Amino acid sequence: MKKYKVLIADDEKYTRDGIRLALDKKRFEVDTAEDADKALVLFKQSLHPIVITDLRMIREDDGMRLLQEIKEFKPETIVIMITAYGDMEIAVKAMKAGAFDFIAKPFTADQIEVKVNKAADSIALQQDNVLLRKRSSKNTSLSASPLLCSS
């Protein structure tokens, strides 16, 4: 089974560690950052296909800013937003800006695992589609060769 890299950005150590424990040693390799700036540096170094970020960190706009910068740099990255109940309006804006999903606080380890597994399955499906398209176009170009006919 393929392991996916996951980046967790949250200013609360307890939350970062809890998510890491929920995902570590399964089908994920986990890195963490305590703010959007450090997360962006880690992301650009390792190009994590899945990022989990709190909507509000040290600066109020950190999660949204991180989402926007990741989507500009590598649009196919799956970003899952963590939000408190009162942030639902902003969570909707995040979804419109390209977030894959969001998780409301408080959440359980199982909820995190389900969302991240869903993200990993989506990545695997996209990769399979790309592979099938390549195979299909290769087969189509072979079968589209003109046939020689003699009269």
N, C-alpha and C positions, 0 to 999 in steps of 0.2 A: 504494500500500500504506500502511495506517495505521501511524503510529509510536506505540509505547507507551512511557510513562514507566516507568523502572525505578529503584528506590532501592536502593543497596547500603550495608549497614551492617556494617562490620568494623573492628576496631581495628588490623589490620595493613594498612599503606599498600600494601604489595606485592600483597596479595590484592585490595584495592579497585581498584587500578590495573589489575591483570591482568583482572579481570572487566569493567571499563570498556572495555578494549581489545577484549575478545572480543565485546562487544555494541554498542559505539559505531559509528555510521555504517551500521548495518544497519536493522532496523525498530524500534530503541529509542533513546530519549533517556535518558541516564544521569545520575543525581545520586548523590553519595556522602556518607557520614557516618562518623565514626570511633567513635561510640558510640550507644547506644540513645536517649539524651536528644536528641541533635542529629538523629538519624534521625526521631524522632517529630515534632519541630518541622518538619522538611522535609516529612514525609508530610502533616501537617495543612495545610501551605501549598499543596501541589501535588496531593494525593490520588493518588499513584502507584498504578496498578492492580496493579503487581508489585513486591514487595519481596524482596530477597535479604539474609538476615542470618546472621551467624555466631551459633552457639548460645552460645558463650562469648566475651565481650569483656572489657572492663576489669573489670566485676563479673561474677561467675560466672553470674548469672541474667539478664544483659542481653538475650540473644536471646529467651529464653522470655517475659520481661516485654514486650519489644517486640511479639512475636507477639500476646500477649494484649491489649495496648492497641490495636493496629491492628484486631484482630478486633472489639473492643468499639466502636471508632469507625466502622469501615466493614467489616462482615463479609464482603463479597464480594471483598475484596482478596486476591490470591494471594500467599502468603508461602512462599518457598523457604528452607529452613534449610541452613546449611553446618555440618558437624560433623566432628570428628576421630573416628577409629575407636573410641576409648574412650567416646565419648558416645552410642553407639547406643541405649542404654536411654532416655536423655533425648530422643533424636530420635524414638523411638516415642511418648513422651509429647507431644512437639510435634505429631506427626501427629494424635494424638487431640484436641489443643487447636485444630486447624484448619489446620495447615501443609499446603500443597499437595503438597510433595515435599521431599526433602532430598538433599544432595550430600555424599559423604564426602570428606574431605581425605586425600591430595592429589588434585586433580582437574585435568582439562585444560580448555582453552578450548572445545573441542568439546563436552565434557560440559555445561558451563555453557550454551552456546548451545542445545543440544538441550532442556534443561530449561526454559529461558526461552521458547523457541519453542513448546514444549508449553503453557506457561502462557498465552502470547499467543493461541494457537489456541483454548484453552478460553474465554478472554474473548470472542473473536470469535464463538464458537459460542453462548455465553450471550446476547450482543447480538442475534444472528440469531434465537434462540428468542423473545426478548422482542418483536422486530419481527413475527415470524410470529404470535405470540399476539394482538398488537394487530390485525393485519390480519384474523385469523380471527374475533375477537370482533366486529369491525366488520361483516364479511360475514354473520356469524350473526345479528346484530341486524337487519340489513337484510332477510335472508331470513325472519326470524321475524315479520315484520309480518303482521297478520291480513289475509286476503284478503276483499274484499267480494263477497258473493254476492247475487244477486237471485233471488227465487223467482217 
